[in-house]
């Protein structure tokens, strides 16, 4: 569940996460995949992140590097058209930084 520090249900929340993605067959190569998403829990966010990484041919989801709930007012300018109330889990923006 997506609960605040007081144990109250938050429902669908905006998240910013950076994912570590390994390059298949190359132990010393990979990428940081940054994504903005709406999800109702960490589990749901992880499912979204895994699917996004799977879309990148040759990469595997290795885990979260960072993951934070973000207040709607703190969203980036690129998500200015995002409505404040969202009913479904979805990814809004993805950036890939290979290393």
C-alpha positions as CSV (number, residue, x, y, z in Angstrom):
1,X,0.0,0.0,0.0
2,X,1.0,3.6,-0.5
3,X,0.9,5.0,3.1
4,X,2.3,8.2,4.5
5,X,4.3,8.4,7.8
6,X,1.0,8.5,9.8
7,X,-0.3,5.3,8.1
8,X,-2.9,7.1,5.9
9,X,-3.6,5.7,2.4
10,X,-2.2,8.1,-0.2
11,X,-3.7,6.3,-3.3
12,X,-2.1,7.1,-6.7
13,X,1.0,9.2,-6.3
14,X,3.6,10.8,-8.5
15,X,7.0,9.2,-8.2
16,X,10.5,9.9,-9.5
17,X,12.8,7.0,-9.7
18,X,16.2,6.2,-11.0
19,X,16.7,2.5,-12.0
20,X,19.9,0.6,-12.5
21,X,19.7,-1.3,-15.7
22,X,22.4,-3.9,-16.6
23,X,23.5,-4.5,-20.1
24,X,23.0,-8.2,-21.0
25,X,26.4,-9.9,-21.6
26,X,28.4,-6.9,-20.5
27,X,29.2,-6.7,-16.8
28,X,30.8,-3.3,-17.0
29,X,28.0,-1.6,-19.1
30,X,24.6,-0.5,-18.2
31,X,22.4,2.6,-17.8
32,X,20.6,4.8,-15.3
33,X,16.9,4.9,-16.3
34,X,15.1,7.9,-14.8
35,X,11.4,7.8,-14.9
36,X,8.4,9.8,-13.7
37,X,5.4,7.7,-13.0
38,X,2.1,7.5,-11.3
39,X,1.6,4.4,-9.1
40,X,-0.4,3.3,-6.0
41,X,2.5,1.5,-4.3
42,X,6.1,0.7,-4.5
43,X,5.3,-2.7,-5.9
44,X,3.2,-1.2,-8.7
45,X,6.0,1.3,-9.4
46,X,8.5,-1.5,-9.6
47,X,6.3,-3.4,-12.1
48,X,6.2,-0.3,-14.3
49,X,9.9,0.2,-14.0
50,X,10.6,-3.4,-15.0
51,X,8.4,-3.1,-18.0
52,X,10.1,0.1,-19.1
53,X,13.5,-1.4,-18.8
54,X,12.3,-4.5,-20.8
55,X,11.4,-2.2,-23.6
56,X,15.1,-1.3,-23.9
57,X,16.5,-4.1,-25.9
58,X,19.4,-5.8,-24.1
59,X,18.9,-4.4,-20.6
60,X,17.7,-6.0,-17.4
61,X,16.2,-4.3,-14.3
62,X,18.8,-4.5,-11.5
63,X,17.0,-2.4,-8.9
64,X,16.2,1.1,-7.8
65,X,19.0,3.5,-7.3
66,X,16.6,6.2,-6.0
67,X,12.9,6.3,-5.6
68,X,10.8,9.1,-4.1
69,X,7.2,10.2,-4.0
70,X,6.8,13.7,-5.3
71,X,4.2,16.3,-4.6
72,X,2.2,17.2,-7.6
73,X,3.4,20.9,-7.4
74,X,7.0,19.7,-7.6
75,X,6.6,17.9,-11.0
76,X,9.0,19.1,-13.8
77,X,7.8,21.6,-16.4
78,X,7.7,18.8,-19.0
79,X,4.8,17.3,-17.0
80,X,2.9,20.6,-16.7
81,X,-0.2,19.1,-18.5
82,X,-0.4,16.2,-16.1
83,X,-3.8,16.2,-14.3
84,X,-3.6,16.4,-10.4
85,X,-5.7,13.3,-10.0
86,X,-4.7,10.1,-11.8
87,X,-6.7,6.9,-11.7
88,X,-4.3,4.5,-13.4
89,X,-0.7,3.6,-12.9
90,X,1.4,4.7,-15.8
91,X,4.9,6.0,-16.8
92,X,4.9,9.7,-17.9
93,X,8.5,10.2,-18.9
94,X,11.7,8.1,-19.3
95,X,15.3,9.1,-19.8
96,X,18.2,6.7,-20.4
97,X,21.8,7.6,-19.5
98,X,24.1,4.8,-20.6
99,X,27.5,4.1,-19.0
